[in-house]
Amino acid sequence: MNKGGINKDVINIMPFIDARTVGVEIGVWNGDTSEKFVNRGVNHLHLVDSWSVNAYLAQKNPEKGSHEKFFQAMATYSKSTKPESVQKFFDTLYQGVAKKFAHTANVTIHKMTSAEFFKNFTEKVDWVYVDGAHSYDECLEDLIASYKIIKPGGWLIGDDYEWEPGKGKPGVTKAVNEFMTTNNFKPTRCGERQFILGVADAPIVN
């Protein structure tokens, strides 16, 4: 995610988002990317984000190396390292997304962790965009769970892959590489940090 929560690189995967498809976005932030998906004319879009400090505190191996460093990084937005201040910022983000899509019938907001979402979601979708937790453990879990709900011929798409050193997230890159090796995927590069995996190219995950 770029500064200010705007993912400018995501425009490079938009040609793969066909109209009349159903998709899931893991990690919503302020809904900027979500809006671009909606503008593609999708039949339905499921937005999944906890907007919760507790979800980050539950990470065993947080992407910043520690929970303290996470709060330090979030101070850029919340103006404080206090958990309650960061949560207030998250609440503001959620309220903005809820307002943005309040009258958009083809958008469903799931205010929960991705683990909670996948545990209860029973539909099959055309694509999933993974841009939630950037730690290795959580990203790998999101990839595996996402793959299970994608229809044959669909897309597993994501952000923050290091096609070039330093241009991406190490935890995401490690998780994607492991997932691809295990399932015999060949990735497609789109832009600086986006990746696409075609579900038809590999066996279904058990």
C-alpha positions in Angstrom: 0.0 0.0 0.0 1.4 3.4 -0.9 1.5 6.4 1.3 -1.9 7.6 2.3 -3.5 4.2 1.7 -3.7 4.7 -2.1 -2.6 1.6 -4.0 -1.6 3.2 -7.3 -0.1 0.0 -8.7 -3.5 -1.8 -8.6 -4.5 -0.3 -11.9 -2.3 -2.8 -13.6 -4.5 -5.8 -12.6 -7.8 -4.1 -13.5 -7.9 -5.5 -17.1 -8.2 -8.9 -15.5 -11.3 -7.9 -13.5 -14.1 -8.7 -15.9 -17.5 -7.2 -15.6 -20.3 -9.5 -14.3 -17.9 -11.4 -12.1 -18.0 -11.9 -8.3 -14.9 -11.1 -6.3 -13.5 -10.8 -2.8 -11.0 -8.1 -1.6 -9.0 -9.1 1.5 -7.8 -5.9 3.1 -9.8 -2.9 2.3 -8.3 0.1 4.2 -10.1 3.2 2.9 -11.9 1.5 0.0 -10.0 3.2 -2.8 -9.1 -0.1 -4.5 -12.6 -1.4 -3.8 -14.1 1.6 -5.7 -11.9 0.7 -8.8 -13.3 -2.9 -8.7 -16.8 -1.6 -8.5 -16.2 0.7 -11.5 -15.2 -2.4 -13.5 -18.9 -3.4 -13.4 -18.6 -6.5 -11.2 -21.8 -8.3 -10.3 -20.8 -8.4 -6.6 -17.8 -7.5 -4.4 -17.2 -8.8 -0.9 -15.0 -6.5 1.2 -13.2 -8.1 4.1 -11.3 -6.2 6.7 -11.4 -6.2 10.5 -10.4 -2.5 10.9 -9.3 -3.7 14.4 -6.2 -3.3 16.4 -6.9 -6.6 18.1 -6.4 -8.4 14.7 -2.9 -7.1 14.5 -2.1 -7.9 18.2 -3.2 -11.5 17.5 -0.4 -11.9 14.9 2.3 -14.2 16.2 5.0 -12.8 13.8 3.8 -9.3 12.8 5.2 -7.8 9.6 6.9 -4.9 11.3 8.8 -7.3 13.6 6.9 -6.4 16.7 3.6 -5.0 17.8 5.4 -1.9 19.1 6.8 -1.2 15.7 3.4 -1.6 14.1 2.0 1.1 16.4 4.9 3.3 15.7 4.3 3.0 11.9 0.5 3.7 12.4 1.3 6.9 14.2 1.8 8.4 10.8 -2.0 8.2 10.4 -3.3 8.2 14.0 -0.8 10.8 15.4 -0.2 8.6 18.4 1.3 5.2 19.2 -1.5 4.4 21.7 -3.7 1.4 20.7 -6.8 3.4 21.4 -5.8 6.2 19.0 -5.0 3.7 16.3 -8.3 2.0 16.8 -10.0 5.4 16.5 -8.3 5.8 13.2 -9.4 2.4 12.0 -13.0 3.2 13.1 -12.8 6.3 10.9 -11.6 4.3 8.0 -14.5 1.8 8.4 -17.1 4.5 8.7 -15.7 6.1 5.5 -16.0 2.8 3.6 -19.5 2.1 5.0 -20.6 5.5 3.8 -18.9 5.2 0.4 -20.8 2.0 -0.4 -24.0 2.6 1.6 -26.1 2.8 -1.5 -24.1 0.3 -3.6 -26.2 -2.9 -3.8 -23.5 -5.1 -5.2 -21.1 -4.5 -2.4 -21.1 -6.5 0.9 -18.9 -5.3 3.8 -17.6 -8.1 6.1 -16.1 -6.3 9.2 -14.1 -9.3 10.5 -10.8 -11.0 10.1 -10.1 -12.9 6.9 -9.9 -16.1 9.0 -13.4 -15.4 10.3 -14.6 -14.7 6.8 -13.3 -17.8 5.2 -14.6 -20.0 8.0 -18.2 -19.0 7.2 -18.1 -18.1 3.5 -19.5 -20.9 1.4 -19.8 -19.3 -2.1 -17.5 -19.8 -5.0 -16.2 -16.6 -6.6 -14.3 -15.6 -9.8 -11.4 -13.9 -8.2 -9.9 -12.9 -4.8 -7.5 -10.0 -4.3 -5.2 -10.5 -1.3 -3.9 -7.4 0.3 -4.6 -7.9 4.0 -2.0 -8.8 6.6 1.6 -8.6 5.2 3.2 -11.1 7.6 4.2 -14.5 6.2 1.9 -16.6 8.3 -1.3 -14.6 7.7 -0.6 -14.0 4.0 0.0 -17.7 3.4 -3.2 -18.5 5.2 -5.1 -16.0 3.1 -3.7 -17.5 -0.1 -4.6 -21.0 0.8 -8.1 -20.1 1.9 -8.7 -17.8 -1.1 -7.7 -20.6 -3.5 -10.4 -22.9 -2.1 -13.2 -20.5 -2.9 -12.2 -19.6 -6.5 -13.9 -21.2 -9.4 -11.8 -23.1 -12.0 -10.6 -20.6 -14.5 -10.6 -17.8 -12.0 -7.8 -15.6 -10.6 -5.9 -15.4 -7.3 -4.5 -11.9 -7.3 -2.4 -9.9 -4.8 -0.3 -7.0 -3.9 3.2 -6.4 -2.4 5.2 -9.1 -4.2 8.9 -8.4 -4.6 9.5 -8.7 -8.3 12.5 -6.6 -7.6 14.4 -6.4 -4.3 13.1 -3.8 -1.9 9.9 -3.2 -3.9 7.4 -5.2 -2.0 6.9 -6.9 1.4 9.3 -9.8 2.5 6.5 -11.7 4.3 4.2 -11.5 1.3 6.9 -12.6 -1.1 7.9 -15.6 1.1 4.3 -16.7 1.4 3.6 -16.3 -2.3 6.7 -18.2 -3.3 5.9 -21.1 -0.9 2.3 -21.2 -2.2 3.4 -21.2 -5.8 6.0 -24.0 -5.2 3.6 -26.2 -3.3 0.9 -25.8 -6.0 3.0 -25.6 -9.1 1.9 -22.0 -10.1 3.6 -19.7 -12.5 2.9 -16.0 -11.6 2.0 -13.2 -14.0 3.6 -9.9 -13.2 1.4 -6.8 -13.4 3.0 -3.5 -12.6 5.6 -3.1 -9.9 4.2 -5.3 -7.1 1.0 -7.0 -8.3 0.8 -10.7 -9.1 -1.8 -13.0 -10.7 -2.1 -16.7 -10.4 -4.5 -18.6 -12.7 -6.5 -21.1 -10.8 -6.8 -23.4 -13.8 -3.0 -23.9 -13.8 -2.8 -26.0 -10.6 -4.5 -28.7 -8.6 -7.1 -27.8 -6.0 -5.6 -27.4 -2.5 -6.8 -30.0 0.0 
